[in-house]
Amino acid sequence: MRGEYKVPGGKLVAVDVETDDGRLSRVALSGDFFLEPDDALDDINAALTGLPETSTVADLTRAVEAVLTDDITMVGFSPEAVAIAVRRALGHATGWDDHVFEIIHEGPEQPAMHLALDQVLTEELDAGRRGPTLRIWEWGAPAVIIGSFQSLRNEVDPEGAAKHGITVVRRISGGGAMFVEPGNTITYSLTVPASLVEGLSFERSYAFLDDWVLGALADVGVNATYKPLNDIASPAGKIAGAAQKRLRGGAVLHHVTMAYDIDADKMLEVLRIGREKMSDKGTKSANKRVDPVRSQTGMAREEVIEAFKAHFRSRYRTVDGAVTPEERAQAEELVRTKFGTEEWTARVP
């Protein structure tokens, strides 16, 4: 059995394993990583051999770490990466190639409907009625989307929002507020099973799930990198922010809002960006905090989105899909009872 794990920004780790009577009877680590001295490879293989095949990522990681003496150097991978590859070989964790992703890119929706669709599609995946999905959003109205735990009054200036006709909605994931306008924003959601991020910490899962879009940005001429915990940035400034929600059954919702273009002055009238947050970012002006994709590519928004979809298709197995009538009905009900209500939007006043 073979398992592979590509470290975000690093190297490929592959492990071939055999089992006997519930334990790892043979382990062979390989990859394009760097490891010194050479015989450390044998030490790692030996450390894993004999462990129960039910060992968790944490168990496997500790076993590798136990044989790493001060003179051993690992470049481009880590004990955790080895552990994830072993779990994948044993069928406990999955890789991108183990799934077929449905790509959904439909017409504009109102902000509350987008948030409701996120919840419904993730719950449908959790229930086994839908596979992994990449959904591209089209915005039907300008909005501020605040994180699940943010204070409404601390994040949004109601006079500024009213002046510019901005709808305020609250999502189910944490993180910070996002200012969006139709035509100026690129937003997508990834809904994936827990097995795809098996053994990854929240921080590592952000980097893992954002890795494809870094490649997509490179295709359109943007040199982007992941910045912990949840930002995507270029040398010119921040491009996007991500947020995640994990359901009890394990399904993961990972969504990203990216600035294609931005009216920074309007954003400042609508969002209350606190002094502490600005100080933490090391900048005195919110105008400098976000650098849109348009300024770096010169491409139309539609062209950028098509390039993103093409890149995703080039890396993974995909099919074109759509929101089903049943899923849409569920989302409409959630808009009526949750996302479109003052009780939900102001649940943290």
Secondary structure, DSSP 8 states (H G I E B T S, - for coil): -EEEEE-TTS-EEEEEEEEETTEEEEEEEEES-EEESTTHHHHHHHHHTTSBTT--HHHHHHHHHHT--TT-EEES--HHHHHHHHHHHTTSS--GGG-EEEEEE-S-B-HHHHHHHHHHHHHHHHTTSS--EEEEE-BSS-EEEE-TT--HHHHB-HHHHHHTT-EEEE-SS-S--EEE-TTTEEEEEEEE-GGGGTT--HHHHHHHHHHHHHHHHHHTT---EEETTTEEEETTEEEEEEEEEE-TTS-EEEEEEEESS--HHHHHHHB---HHHHHHHT-S-GGGTB--HHHHH---HHHHHHHHHHHHHHHSEEEE----HHHHHHHHHHIIIIITSHHHHTS--
